[in-house]
Each structure stands twice: as structure tokens, then as C-alpha cells.
């Protein structure tokens, strides 16, 4: 995979595949404005609190950001704390 894809989650995330509510498998095509705002906040070194409506894809984008982050981590086990 092109290393440019890993530089920013907005380039990486559209290459992920998801299962939609109807059971269809497909890529995350375009990020919604709310998702772009979340990605920008995710990259900042501070806690994120999200007050949101339902069905805008925040759960999906959160998981996608964590996948991107874990793939780039030098020590991914240190990033995941229970």
C-alpha cells in the first residue's frame, strides 16, 4: 500500500471496508462533515467528548481512526489499555 495513505486518517479510512445496516459490504466512500471534524479532533493531543445525534457514523469513524493509529504505532499493545 502506498505510504502516503498512512500519513493521515482521511486518506486511509476510505480504503477500509464496512458492513452497512443492510448487510452489504463496501468501502467507506466519503467522510461526512461530522466525521471529518471528529478525525481532526482525534489527531489533537487532548480528550474528545462527542455530543451527537444518532446515525452520523461517529462509531464507525472512531474505530477506523483507532485502526489507523494502531497500524502506525511502534508499540500497539501500549496504546490499548483496559
C-alpha positions in Angstrom: 0.0 0.0 0.0 1.2 3.5 -0.8 2.9 5.1 2.2 1.0 8.4 1.5 -2.2 6.6 2.5 -0.9 6.2 6.1 0.1 9.8 6.6 -3.4 11.0 7.5 -6.5 9.0 8.5 -8.6 10.9 5.9 -6.5 9.1 3.2 -6.5 5.8 5.0 -10.2 5.5 6.1 -11.8 5.4 2.6 -9.8 2.3 1.9 -11.4 0.4 4.7 -14.4 -1.9 4.2 -17.5 -1.9 6.4 -20.8 -3.8 6.6 -23.7 -1.4 6.3 -27.0 -1.9 8.2 -28.5 -3.8 5.3 -25.6 -6.4 5.5 -23.8 -5.1 2.3 -20.0 -5.0 2.3 -18.4 -1.9 0.8 -15.9 0.9 1.3 -16.3 4.0 3.4 -16.7 6.2 0.4 -16.7 9.8 1.6 -16.4 11.1 5.1 -19.3 13.2 6.3 -18.5 16.7 7.6 -19.1 15.5 11.2 -16.7 12.6 10.6 -14.0 15.0 9.2 -14.4 17.2 12.3 -14.0 14.1 14.5 -10.9 13.0 12.7 -9.4 16.5 13.1 -10.2 16.3 16.9 -8.8 12.8 17.1 -5.4 14.0 15.9 -5.2 16.6 18.7 -3.4 15.6 22.0 -6.4 16.1 24.2 -9.5 14.2 25.3 -12.5 14.1 22.9 -16.1 14.4 24.1 -18.8 14.0 21.5 -22.3 15.2 21.8 -24.0 13.9 18.7 -27.2 12.7 17.1 -27.6 9.1 16.0 -26.6 7.5 12.7 -23.9 10.0 11.6 -21.1 7.4 11.6 -19.1 8.5 14.7 -18.7 4.9 16.0 -17.5 3.8 12.5 -15.1 6.7 12.2 -13.8 6.1 15.8 -13.0 2.5 15.1 -11.4 3.5 11.8 -9.2 6.1 13.5 -8.1 3.5 16.1 -7.2 1.0 13.3 -5.1 3.7 11.6 -3.4 4.6 14.9 -2.7 1.0 15.9 -1.2 0.2 12.4 1.2 3.1 12.8 2.1 2.6 16.5 5.6 1.5 17.4 4.2 -0.4 20.3 0.4 -1.0 19.7 0.0 -3.0 22.9 0.9 0.1 24.9 -1.9 2.1 23.1 -4.7 -0.3 24.2 -5.4 -0.1 27.9 -8.3 -1.8 29.6 
